[in-house]
Amino acid sequence: MPIRMPAPGPLESSAALQTRLDTALDSALQEQRLVGAVVLIAQDGKLVYCRAAGFADREARRPMRDDALFRLASVSKPIVSTAAMVLAGQGRLGLDDTLERWLPEFRPHLADGSAAQITVRQLLSHTAGLGYRFFEADENGPYALAGVSDGMDQSGVTLAENLRRIASVPLQYQPGTAWGYSLATDVLGAVIERVCQLPLDAAVKSLVTAPLALHDTAFFAAEPARLSSAYVNQGTPPRRMQETDIVSPFEGAVGIRFQPARALDAHAFPSAGAGMVGSAGDFLQLLELLREGGRALLPRSLVDEMAKNHTGDLELPNAPGFGFGLGFSVLRDPLAANSPESVGTWRWGGAYGHSWFVDRARGLSAVAFTNTLYEGMAGRFVTDVRDAVYGCQSEAKITERAA
C-alpha cells in the first residue's frame, strides 16, 4: 500500500521545537554557511516541523520549496539497501550469499594475490574490503589509475565496466575483518540487477519507490525545474559548484569529483551508492516505513537486522561511538559520540549537503536536505539541528520508549 506523508501534528512543546529549529536554520543562512535547505521532523508518525528556507538557486533568486529535488549522493545508499532487504524478505536474496553466486565475474583479490569471498551482508555493512577513489591521496591512487568512478561524475562508463575496474584493484583487507566506507553499495546495485534481471533503476522502482509512491526519487531528475543548484562553502558566501568540481571532505584525500549535470543525464550508469535524486518528503516516508518496522514492505525482523551494529567494536573514522548496520550507521555509545540520541539511533548523510537520523526509542525521524556541501553533511548545522530537536524533546518530557 502506498504511504502518505504524515499530517502535521503538535508536540507538547511544539512552539519550543519550532523556535529551536528556526534558530538553527536561520543562523546557518544568515551566517552564509548554507544557501538553502528543507528540514522535516516527524514524531510518532506526525510531521511536527516542516520548513523550506533560503534559495534553491541563489543566482536566479529561486526560493527553496519543500518539494525541491536534491542530488542525494550517499542518501542513495539506504534506499538501495532497502531494495536489497526487500529481496531478502521475498526469499530471493540471502544476506550471506557470496558474490560468487550472483556476480561470478566480480573477483577482486587481496594484495598478496589470494582469492577472497565477499557476502551481501559485507556489502551492506561496508566490511567487504573495498574503498572509494575520493579517499586516495592523489590522482595516482589505485582506483584513480584504474579509472573507477565514485558515482558522482559523468564518466561515460557502464555499471558493468565500473565493476570490472573496481575488481581490478586489490582489496584493502580481508572481507569481514575491518570497516571501510566504500563502493560496496554500487556492487550491491549490480547484485540487485542480477537477482531481478532488470536494470537497477527499474529494479529499485519495482522494489521500493513504486510500492511507497516515492514519485520524486529516481536515478535522474525527471523535473529539472525543481532541482536545487549545488554550492560549496569554501569561503563566505558559498560559491556555486562548477561544471566539474573536485572538493575534498578532509585533508589528505584527493576529494570527490562532482559533475552536478549528472543528475540530468538519464544515460549515466545508475550508481547505487551516490547517483539518486529525490525530495526530503520522499526520503522521510522511507525512514518512517523503516522506523515503524517495515509495514507490508519488509518483515520487522529484517528491519531489526538493518538496525543492528554489524561492526562490533570497530571504530568508524571521525564517528566515535558509532557502528554500522546494513545501510547506515548505528549509535552504540552516546557518551563516546557526545550525542543526546538514544542507543541504536540510525544516522548518515550525503556529500551534496544532507543529513538524517532515526531514533526509534523516541519515535523520531529527521531529514535535513541542503544544497551546500559539506556544511549540510558534516558542519555545525547538522549538530545544531540534532540539538534543537533533543533540547525540545527534553523540555517536552517525552517518555523514552523501547525501540
C-alpha positions as CSV (number, residue, x, y, z in Angstrom):
1,M,0.0,0.0,0.0
2,P,1.3,3.5,-0.8
3,I,2.1,5.5,2.3
4,R,1.1,9.1,2.7
5,M,3.1,12.0,4.0
6,P,2.2,12.2,7.7
7,A,0.0,15.1,8.5
8,P,1.3,17.9,10.8
9,G,0.5,17.5,14.5
10,P,1.6,19.3,17.7
11,L,4.1,18.2,20.3
12,E,3.6,19.2,23.9
13,S,6.3,21.7,23.3
14,S,5.7,22.5,19.6
15,A,6.5,26.2,20.0
16,A,9.9,25.5,21.6
17,L,10.7,22.9,18.8
18,Q,9.8,25.5,16.2
19,T,11.9,28.2,17.8
20,R,14.9,26.0,18.2
21,L,14.9,24.6,14.7
22,D,14.1,28.0,13.2
23,T,17.1,29.4,15.1
24,A,19.4,26.6,13.8
25,L,18.2,27.2,10.2
26,D,18.1,31.0,10.3
27,S,21.6,31.1,11.8
28,A,23.1,28.9,9.1
29,L,21.5,31.0,6.4
30,Q,22.3,34.4,7.9
31,E,25.9,33.4,8.5
32,Q,26.1,32.2,4.9
33,R,27.0,28.6,5.8
34,L,24.1,27.4,3.8
35,V,22.3,28.7,0.7
36,G,19.1,26.7,1.1
37,A,17.6,23.8,3.0
38,V,14.5,21.7,3.7
39,V,14.1,20.4,7.2
40,L,11.4,17.8,8.2
41,I,10.9,16.3,11.6
42,A,8.4,13.6,12.4
43,Q,7.5,12.1,15.8
44,D,5.2,9.1,16.2
45,G,4.2,9.4,12.6
46,K,3.2,13.1,12.7
47,L,5.0,15.8,10.9
48,V,5.9,18.2,13.7
49,Y,8.3,20.5,11.7
50,C,8.4,21.4,8.0
51,R,10.3,24.3,6.6
52,A,12.0,25.2,3.4
53,A,14.3,28.3,3.6
54,G,16.9,30.1,1.6
55,F,17.4,29.7,-2.1
56,A,17.2,26.6,-4.4
57,D,19.1,28.7,-6.9
58,R,20.7,31.9,-5.4
59,E,21.7,33.4,-8.8
60,A,18.2,33.0,-10.2
61,R,16.6,34.1,-6.9
62,R,14.6,30.9,-7.0
63,P,13.4,30.3,-3.4
64,M,13.7,26.8,-1.8
65,R,10.4,24.9,-1.7
66,D,9.6,21.9,0.4
67,D,9.2,19.8,-2.8
68,A,12.6,20.7,-4.1
69,L,14.7,17.9,-5.7
70,F,18.2,17.3,-4.5
71,R,21.2,15.3,-5.7
72,L,21.1,12.6,-3.0
73,A,24.8,11.4,-3.1
74,S,25.1,8.8,-0.3
75,V,21.5,9.2,0.7
76,S,21.1,6.8,-2.2
77,K,22.6,4.1,0.0
78,P,19.7,3.4,2.4
79,I,17.3,3.4,-0.5
80,V,19.2,0.8,-2.4
81,S,20.0,-1.1,0.8
82,T,16.2,-1.3,1.5
83,A,15.7,-2.7,-2.0
84,A,18.2,-5.5,-1.2
85,M,16.4,-6.2,2.1
86,V,13.1,-6.4,0.2
87,L,14.6,-9.1,-2.0
88,A,15.8,-10.9,1.2
89,G,12.3,-10.7,2.6
90,Q,11.0,-12.2,-0.6
91,G,13.4,-15.1,-0.2
92,R,15.2,-14.2,-3.5
93,L,18.5,-13.0,-1.9
94,G,20.4,-14.3,1.1
95,L,22.3,-11.9,3.2
96,D,25.1,-14.4,3.5
97,D,25.1,-15.3,-0.2
98,T,28.5,-14.9,-1.7
99,L,29.1,-12.7,-4.8
100,E,30.3,-15.9,-6.5
101,R,26.7,-16.9,-6.8
102,W,25.4,-13.6,-8.2
103,L,28.4,-11.9,-9.8
104,P,30.9,-14.7,-10.6
105,E,32.7,-12.2,-12.9
106,F,33.4,-9.9,-10.0
107,R,36.5,-11.4,-8.4
108,P,38.8,-8.9,-6.7
109,H,41.8,-10.4,-4.9
110,L,43.8,-9.5,-1.8
111,A,47.1,-7.6,-2.1
112,D,49.0,-10.8,-2.0
113,G,47.0,-12.2,-4.9
114,S,44.9,-14.7,-2.9
115,A,41.2,-15.0,-3.6
116,A,38.6,-13.6,-1.2
117,Q,34.9,-14.2,-0.8
118,I,32.5,-11.3,-0.3
119,T,29.0,-11.6,1.0
120,V,25.9,-9.5,0.5
121,R,26.0,-8.7,4.3
122,Q,29.5,-7.4,3.9
123,L,28.5,-5.1,1.0
124,L,25.6,-3.7,3.1
125,S,27.8,-3.1,6.2
126,H,30.9,-1.8,4.3
127,T,33.1,-4.6,5.5
128,A,33.9,-6.0,2.1
129,G,37.4,-4.7,1.7
130,L,36.6,-2.1,-1.0
131,G,37.3,1.6,-1.0
132,Y,36.4,4.9,-2.7
133,R,38.5,6.7,-5.2
134,F,38.0,10.0,-3.4
135,F,39.8,8.7,-0.3
136,E,43.0,8.3,-2.2
137,A,45.8,10.7,-1.5
138,D,46.2,11.9,-5.1
139,E,45.4,11.1,-8.8
140,N,47.9,8.2,-8.7
141,G,45.9,6.0,-6.4
142,P,44.9,2.5,-7.5
143,Y,41.3,3.4,-8.1
144,A,42.2,6.5,-10.0
145,L,44.7,4.6,-12.2
146,A,42.0,2.0,-12.8
147,G,39.6,4.7,-13.9
148,V,37.0,3.9,-11.2
149,S,34.0,6.2,-10.9
150,D,32.7,7.1,-7.4
151,G,29.2,7.6,-9.0
152,M,29.1,11.4,-8.9
153,D,30.9,12.2,-12.2
154,Q,29.9,11.7,-15.8
155,S,32.4,9.0,-16.5
156,G,30.6,7.6,-19.5
157,V,31.2,4.0,-18.3
158,T,28.5,1.4,-17.7
159,L,27.9,-0.1,-14.3
160,A,29.4,-3.4,-15.6
161,E,32.5,-1.6,-16.7
162,N,32.9,0.3,-13.5
163,L,32.6,-3.0,-11.6
164,R,35.3,-4.5,-13.8
165,R,37.6,-1.6,-12.9
166,I,36.8,-1.9,-9.2
167,A,37.6,-5.7,-9.3
168,S,40.9,-5.0,-10.9
169,V,42.1,-3.2,-7.7
170,P,43.3,-5.3,-4.8
171,L,41.0,-5.4,-1.7
172,Q,42.2,-3.3,1.2
173,Y,41.7,-6.0,3.8
174,Q,40.2,-9.5,4.2
175,P,36.4,-9.1,3.9
176,G,34.7,-9.1,7.3
177,T,37.8,-8.1,9.3
178,A,37.6,-4.2,9.1
179,W,35.3,-1.4,8.2
180,G,35.8,1.0,5.3
181,Y,33.3,3.3,3.7
182,S,33.3,2.2,0.0
183,L,31.8,1.5,-3.4
184,A,30.2,-1.6,-1.8
185,T,26.7,-0.3,-2.4
186,D,27.5,0.2,-6.1
187,V,28.4,-3.5,-6.2
188,L,25.2,-4.3,-4.3
189,G,23.3,-2.5,-7.1
190,A,24.8,-4.9,-9.6
191,V,23.7,-7.8,-7.4
192,I,20.1,-6.4,-7.3
193,E,20.2,-6.2,-11.1
194,R,21.3,-9.8,-11.4
195,V,18.6,-11.1,-9.0
196,C,15.8,-9.1,-10.6
197,Q,17.0,-9.5,-14.2
198,L,16.2,-5.8,-14.6
199,P,18.3,-2.6,-14.9
200,L,18.9,-1.2,-11.4
201,D,16.7,1.8,-11.9
202,A,13.7,-0.4,-12.8
203,A,14.5,-2.8,-10.0
204,V,14.6,-0.1,-7.3
205,K,11.4,1.3,-8.7
206,S,9.6,-2.1,-8.5
207,L,11.0,-3.0,-5.1
208,V,10.8,0.4,-3.2
209,T,9.9,3.6,-4.9
210,A,6.7,2.4,-6.7
211,P,5.2,0.5,-3.7
212,L,5.8,3.5,-1.4
213,A,4.7,6.0,-4.1
214,L,8.0,7.9,-3.9
215,H,7.4,9.7,-7.2
216,D,10.3,12.1,-6.8
217,T,13.0,9.5,-6.2
218,A,14.9,8.1,-9.2
219,F,18.4,8.0,-10.8
220,F,18.0,11.3,-12.6
221,A,15.8,14.4,-12.2
222,A,12.7,14.0,-14.3
223,E,11.6,17.6,-13.5
224,P,14.8,19.7,-13.8
225,A,12.9,22.9,-12.8
226,R,12.6,21.5,-9.3
227,L,16.2,20.5,-8.9
228,S,18.2,22.6,-6.4
229,S,21.5,24.0,-7.6
230,A,24.7,22.9,-5.8
231,Y,27.0,25.1,-3.7
232,V,30.3,24.7,-1.9
233,N,31.0,26.5,1.3
234,Q,34.7,27.3,0.6
235,G,34.6,30.9,1.9
236,T,31.7,33.3,2.5
237,P,29.3,33.2,0.8
238,P,29.3,29.7,-0.6
239,R,30.3,29.5,-4.2
240,R,28.3,27.9,-6.9
241,M,29.5,24.5,-7.9
242,Q,31.4,24.4,-11.2
243,E,30.5,22.0,-14.0
244,T,33.4,19.9,-12.9
245,D,34.5,20.4,-9.3
246,I,36.8,18.4,-7.1
247,V,36.2,19.1,-3.4
248,S,37.9,17.1,-0.6
249,P,35.8,16.4,2.6
250,F,39.0,16.3,4.7
251,E,42.8,16.8,4.5
252,G,44.9,14.1,2.9
253,A,42.3,12.9,0.4
254,V,42.2,13.9,-3.3
255,G,38.4,14.6,-3.0
256,I,35.2,13.9,-4.7
257,R,34.9,14.6,-8.4
258,F,31.5,16.3,-8.7
259,Q,29.7,16.9,-12.0
260,P,26.3,18.1,-11.0
261,A,24.9,17.8,-14.5
262,R,25.0,14.0,-14.0
263,A,21.6,14.4,-12.3
264,L,20.1,15.4,-15.6
265,D,21.7,12.6,-17.6
266,A,19.2,9.7,-17.9
267,H,22.0,7.6,-19.6
268,A,24.5,7.9,-16.7
269,F,25.1,4.5,-15.1
270,P,22.9,4.0,-12.0
271,S,25.2,4.5,-9.1
272,A,23.6,2.7,-6.1
273,G,25.8,4.5,-3.7
274,A,25.6,8.0,-4.9
275,G,23.5,8.5,-8.0
276,M,20.0,9.1,-7.0
277,V,17.8,12.3,-7.0
278,G,14.9,12.8,-4.6
279,S,13.0,15.1,-2.3
280,A,13.1,15.4,1.5
281,G,9.5,14.3,1.7
282,D,10.1,11.1,-0.2
283,F,13.0,10.2,2.0
284,L,11.1,10.9,5.2
285,Q,8.5,8.4,4.0
286,L,11.1,5.8,3.6
287,L,12.6,6.5,7.1
288,E,9.1,6.3,8.6
289,L,8.4,3.0,7.0
290,L,11.6,1.6,8.5
291,R,11.1,3.2,11.9
292,E,7.7,1.6,12.1
293,G,9.1,-1.9,11.3
294,G,8.7,-2.2,7.5
295,R,4.9,-2.4,7.4
296,A,3.9,-4.5,4.4
297,L,7.1,-4.0,2.5
298,L,9.6,-5.6,4.9
299,P,9.4,-8.1,7.8
300,R,10.2,-6.4,11.1
301,S,12.9,-8.9,11.7
302,L,14.8,-7.6,8.6
303,V,14.4,-4.0,9.7
304,D,15.9,-5.1,13.0
305,E,18.7,-6.7,11.2
306,M,19.4,-3.5,9.3
307,A,19.4,-1.6,12.7
308,K,21.9,-3.9,14.4
309,N,25.6,-2.9,14.7
310,H,27.3,-5.3,12.4
311,T,30.8,-4.0,13.0
312,G,31.3,-4.8,16.7
313,D,33.8,-2.5,18.4
314,L,35.4,-1.4,15.2
315,E,35.7,2.4,15.2
316,L,34.3,4.4,12.3
317,P,36.7,7.2,11.3
318,N,35.6,10.5,12.6
319,A,32.5,8.9,14.2
320,P,33.3,7.8,17.7
321,G,30.6,5.7,19.4
322,F,29.1,4.6,16.1
323,G,29.0,1.2,14.4
324,F,27.5,0.3,11.1
325,G,24.3,-1.6,10.3
326,L,23.0,-2.6,6.9
327,G,22.8,0.7,5.0
328,F,23.6,3.3,7.7
329,S,25.5,3.9,10.9
330,V,24.1,2.8,14.3
331,L,24.8,4.6,17.6
332,R,26.3,2.2,20.1
333,D,27.8,4.6,22.7
334,P,26.1,8.1,23.1
335,L,28.8,9.1,25.6
336,A,31.6,8.4,23.2
337,A,29.7,10.2,20.5
338,N,28.8,13.1,22.7
339,S,25.2,12.8,21.5
340,P,21.8,13.1,23.1
341,E,20.5,10.5,20.7
342,S,19.3,7.1,22.0
343,V,21.4,3.9,21.7
344,G,20.6,2.4,18.4
345,T,19.8,5.6,16.5
346,W,20.5,5.4,12.8
347,R,22.3,8.2,11.0
348,W,24.1,9.1,7.8
349,G,24.4,11.9,5.3
350,G,25.1,12.8,1.7
351,A,28.1,14.7,0.2
352,Y,25.9,17.3,-1.6
353,G,24.9,18.5,1.8
354,H,22.4,16.2,3.6
355,S,21.9,14.6,7.0
356,W,19.2,12.5,8.6
357,F,18.6,10.3,11.6
358,V,16.0,7.9,13.1
359,D,15.7,7.5,16.8
360,R,13.2,4.6,17.2
361,A,13.3,4.8,21.0
362,R,11.8,8.3,20.8
363,G,9.7,7.8,17.7
364,L,11.7,10.4,15.8
365,S,12.7,10.7,12.1
366,A,14.6,13.8,10.9
367,V,15.6,14.8,7.4
368,A,17.7,17.9,6.7
369,F,18.5,18.3,3.0
370,T,20.6,21.3,1.9
371,N,22.3,22.4,-1.3
372,T,25.6,23.3,0.3
373,L,28.5,21.0,0.9
374,Y,30.0,20.0,3.2
375,E,28.2,22.1,5.8
376,G,24.9,20.3,5.3
377,M,26.6,16.9,5.7
378,A,29.1,17.4,8.5
379,G,29.1,21.0,9.6
380,R,27.8,22.8,12.6
381,F,24.3,22.9,11.0
382,V,24.0,19.1,11.4
383,T,24.7,19.3,15.2
384,D,22.5,22.4,15.6
385,V,19.5,20.6,14.1
386,R,20.1,17.5,16.3
387,D,20.5,19.5,19.5
388,A,17.5,21.6,18.6
389,V,15.3,18.5,18.3
390,Y,16.6,16.9,21.5
391,G,16.6,20.1,23.5
392,C,12.9,20.5,22.8
393,Q,12.3,16.8,23.4
394,S,13.7,17.2,26.9
395,E,11.5,20.3,27.6
396,A,8.5,18.4,26.4
397,K,9.3,15.5,28.8
398,I,8.5,12.9,26.2
399,T,8.9,9.4,27.7
400,E,11.5,7.3,26.1
401,R,10.1,4.1,24.8
402,A,11.8,0.8,23.9
403,A,12.8,0.5,20.2
